[in-house]
């Protein structure tokens, strides 16, 4: 599977107000591993930066004066991402800007989703860490991704960081082979299980203090995330009764 981790920088927060894309950064992954191929392009806009945008990106109209406009790089950009699954953090923002740029180049370019499928890593993060901050910086810290060199927002650097964050967000059974039926079959073929079904089943005795500590931990999760998956298996009232017993 071919994936492209993508990020953009813009002159402001809204393409509807005339803001434009000034930088695109892409990192290619194949089978969830970086290939070393990247796409990085600065773009000359035909508008000024909104207040604060220059400070965030470190870019200016002077820096971008000799860069090509979007219509000169659109074909190269689309060729790089064509047919891939594109991973974007807060995809609605970047896709809105890129669709606007494509429309400026002519109706023949259509929309981004005509050429690629899109996965929003922000939605993935909210599902995994409900009720928590899920900015790129927050996810880097939570998932152990080193972003100490990120002093400014830069499209290629942010795409590289997002690639590491995305792997951390989506790592699971497929990372240890469970997602590969062939690998699973190979493990079972070589496994030699000897189970004595007549042996008594072990009994685990949980002390009241341990149950109380467990319930206290669950209560913290409920307050922080608004829900606790454990409650689906054992409602809080049953846990409380077990603790009192």
C-alpha positions as CSV (number, residue, x, y, z in Angstrom):
1,X,0.0,0.0,0.0
2,X,1.3,3.4,-1.0
3,X,0.7,6.3,1.4
4,X,1.6,10.0,1.2
5,X,1.9,12.0,4.4
6,X,1.0,15.6,3.4
7,X,1.1,19.0,5.0
8,X,0.7,22.5,3.7
9,X,1.5,26.0,4.9
10,X,-0.7,29.0,3.9
11,X,-0.9,32.7,4.1
12,X,-3.8,32.5,6.5
13,X,-6.6,30.4,8.0
14,X,-9.3,30.6,5.3
15,X,-9.1,30.1,1.5
16,X,-12.6,31.7,1.3
17,X,-11.0,35.0,2.4
18,X,-8.5,34.7,-0.4
19,X,-5.6,33.0,1.4
20,X,-3.3,30.8,-0.6
21,X,-1.0,27.8,-0.3
22,X,2.7,28.8,0.1
23,X,4.3,25.4,0.9
24,X,3.6,21.8,0.3
25,X,5.5,18.9,1.9
26,X,4.9,15.2,1.2
27,X,6.6,12.0,2.4
28,X,6.1,8.7,0.7
29,X,5.4,5.5,2.6
30,X,5.0,2.0,1.1
31,X,3.8,-0.8,3.4
32,X,3.9,1.6,6.3
33,X,7.6,2.4,5.9
34,X,9.2,5.6,4.5
35,X,10.8,5.0,1.0
36,X,13.0,8.1,1.2
37,X,11.0,9.8,-1.6
38,X,9.7,13.3,-0.7
39,X,8.0,16.2,-2.5
40,X,8.7,19.7,-1.2
41,X,7.8,23.0,-2.9
42,X,7.6,26.6,-1.9
43,X,4.9,28.5,-3.8
44,X,4.6,32.2,-4.6
45,X,1.1,33.5,-3.7
46,X,-0.7,36.5,-5.2
47,X,-1.8,37.8,-1.8
48,X,-0.2,39.0,1.4
49,X,0.1,37.0,4.7
50,X,-2.5,37.5,7.3
51,X,-1.4,38.7,10.7
52,X,0.5,36.0,12.6
53,X,0.9,33.6,9.6
54,X,4.5,34.8,8.9
55,X,5.5,34.3,12.5
56,X,4.2,30.7,12.4
57,X,5.9,29.7,9.2
58,X,8.9,32.0,9.0
59,X,8.0,32.7,5.4
60,X,7.4,36.1,3.7
61,X,6.5,37.5,0.3
62,X,10.2,38.5,-0.1
63,X,11.3,34.9,0.6
64,X,8.7,33.5,-1.9
65,X,9.3,36.2,-4.6
66,X,11.3,33.9,-6.9
67,X,9.2,30.7,-6.3
68,X,6.8,29.4,-8.9
69,X,3.0,30.0,-8.6
70,X,0.8,27.0,-8.0
71,X,-0.2,26.5,-11.6
72,X,3.4,25.9,-12.6
73,X,3.9,23.0,-10.1
74,X,0.4,21.5,-10.1
75,X,1.2,18.7,-12.5
76,X,4.3,17.6,-10.7
77,X,2.5,17.7,-7.3
78,X,-0.4,15.6,-8.6
79,X,1.9,13.1,-10.2
80,X,3.6,12.5,-6.9
81,X,0.4,11.8,-4.9
82,X,-1.7,10.2,-7.7
83,X,-3.5,7.0,-6.6
84,X,-2.1,7.1,-3.0
85,X,-3.8,7.1,0.4
86,X,-3.0,10.6,1.6
87,X,-2.7,11.2,5.4
88,X,-3.4,14.7,6.6
89,X,-3.8,16.1,10.1
90,X,-7.0,18.1,10.1
91,X,-7.6,17.2,6.5
92,X,-10.6,19.6,6.0
93,X,-8.2,22.5,6.3
94,X,-5.5,21.3,3.8
95,X,-8.0,19.8,1.4
96,X,-10.1,23.0,1.2
97,X,-7.0,25.0,0.3
98,X,-5.7,22.5,-2.2
99,X,-9.1,22.1,-3.9
100,X,-9.2,25.9,-4.2
101,X,-5.8,25.9,-5.8
102,X,-6.9,23.2,-8.2
103,X,-10.0,25.1,-9.2
104,X,-7.9,28.1,-10.0
105,X,-5.9,26.0,-12.4
106,X,-8.9,24.9,-14.4
107,X,-11.9,22.5,-14.2
108,X,-9.9,19.7,-15.7
109,X,-8.0,19.3,-12.4
110,X,-11.1,18.4,-10.4
111,X,-10.8,17.9,-6.7
112,X,-8.1,16.2,-4.6
113,X,-10.5,13.3,-3.8
114,X,-10.9,12.5,-7.5
115,X,-7.2,11.4,-7.5
116,X,-6.5,10.0,-4.0
117,X,-8.2,8.7,-0.9
118,X,-7.8,10.8,2.3
119,X,-7.3,9.7,5.9
120,X,-7.6,12.4,8.6
121,X,-5.1,11.6,11.4
122,X,-6.8,14.2,13.6
123,X,-10.0,12.1,13.6
124,X,-7.9,9.0,14.4
125,X,-6.3,10.7,17.3
126,X,-9.6,11.9,18.7
127,X,-10.9,8.3,18.6
128,X,-7.8,7.0,20.4
129,X,-7.4,9.9,22.8
130,X,-10.9,11.3,23.4
131,X,-11.1,14.5,25.4
132,X,-7.4,15.2,25.1
133,X,-5.4,17.7,23.1
134,X,-4.5,16.2,19.7
135,X,-2.4,18.8,18.0
136,X,0.7,17.5,16.2
137,X,2.9,18.7,19.0
138,X,0.7,17.1,21.7
139,X,0.7,13.8,19.8
140,X,4.5,13.9,19.3
141,X,4.9,14.2,23.1
142,X,2.3,11.5,23.9
143,X,3.7,9.0,21.3
144,X,7.4,9.7,22.0
145,X,8.2,11.4,18.7
146,X,11.1,13.8,19.0
147,X,10.0,17.2,17.7
148,X,12.5,19.3,19.6
149,X,13.8,20.7,16.2
150,X,10.4,22.1,15.3
151,X,10.8,25.8,16.0
152,X,8.5,26.9,13.1
153,X,5.8,25.3,11.1
154,X,7.3,23.8,8.0
155,X,5.4,21.6,5.6
156,X,8.1,18.9,4.9
157,X,9.2,18.8,8.6
158,X,5.6,18.5,9.8
159,X,4.9,15.8,7.2
160,X,7.9,13.8,8.5
161,X,6.7,14.2,12.1
162,X,3.2,13.3,11.1
163,X,4.4,10.1,9.5
164,X,5.9,9.0,12.8
165,X,2.8,10.0,14.7
166,X,0.6,8.2,12.2
167,X,2.5,4.9,12.6
168,X,2.2,5.3,16.4
169,X,-1.5,6.0,16.2
170,X,-2.3,3.1,14.0
171,X,0.2,0.5,15.2
172,X,-1.6,-2.6,16.5
173,X,-2.2,-6.2,15.5
174,X,-0.9,-5.7,12.0
175,X,2.5,-4.6,13.4
176,X,3.1,-8.0,15.0
177,X,1.7,-10.0,12.0
178,X,-1.9,-10.5,13.0
179,X,-2.9,-8.4,10.0
180,X,-1.2,-10.9,7.7
181,X,-3.1,-14.2,7.4
182,X,-0.1,-15.9,5.8
183,X,2.1,-14.9,8.8
184,X,-0.6,-16.1,11.2
185,X,-0.9,-19.4,9.4
186,X,2.9,-19.9,9.4
187,X,3.0,-19.4,13.2
188,X,0.2,-21.8,13.8
189,X,1.8,-24.4,11.5
190,X,5.0,-24.4,13.6
191,X,3.2,-24.1,17.0
192,X,3.0,-27.2,19.2
193,X,0.2,-26.7,21.7
194,X,-0.3,-29.4,24.4
195,X,-3.3,-28.6,26.5
196,X,-4.6,-30.8,29.3
197,X,-8.3,-30.1,29.2
198,X,-8.9,-32.2,32.3
199,X,-6.7,-30.0,34.5
200,X,-8.5,-27.7,36.9
201,X,-8.8,-24.1,35.7
202,X,-6.8,-21.6,37.8
203,X,-8.8,-19.3,40.1
204,X,-7.7,-15.7,40.5
205,X,-8.7,-14.0,43.8
206,X,-8.8,-10.2,43.7
207,X,-8.4,-8.5,47.1
208,X,-10.9,-5.7,48.0
209,X,-8.0,-3.2,48.1
210,X,-7.1,-4.1,44.5
211,X,-10.7,-3.7,43.4
212,X,-11.0,-0.3,45.1
213,X,-7.8,0.9,43.3
214,X,-9.1,-0.5,40.0
215,X,-12.4,1.4,40.4
216,X,-10.6,4.6,41.4
217,X,-8.5,4.4,38.2
218,X,-11.7,3.8,36.1
219,X,-13.4,6.8,37.7
220,X,-10.4,9.0,36.7
221,X,-10.8,7.7,33.1
222,X,-14.5,8.5,33.1
223,X,-14.0,12.0,34.3
224,X,-11.2,12.6,31.8
225,X,-12.6,10.9,28.7
226,X,-16.3,11.0,29.4
227,X,-16.6,7.2,29.1
228,X,-14.8,4.0,30.0
229,X,-14.8,0.9,27.7
230,X,-14.5,-1.3,30.8
231,X,-18.1,-0.3,31.8
232,X,-19.4,-2.0,28.7
233,X,-18.3,-5.3,30.2
234,X,-18.9,-4.6,33.8
235,X,-21.1,-1.6,34.8
236,X,-19.8,0.7,37.6
237,X,-22.5,-0.5,40.0
238,X,-21.4,-4.1,39.8
239,X,-17.8,-3.0,40.4
240,X,-18.9,-1.0,43.4
241,X,-20.8,-4.0,44.8
242,X,-17.7,-6.2,44.3
243,X,-15.6,-3.7,46.1
244,X,-18.0,-3.5,49.1
245,X,-18.2,-7.3,49.2
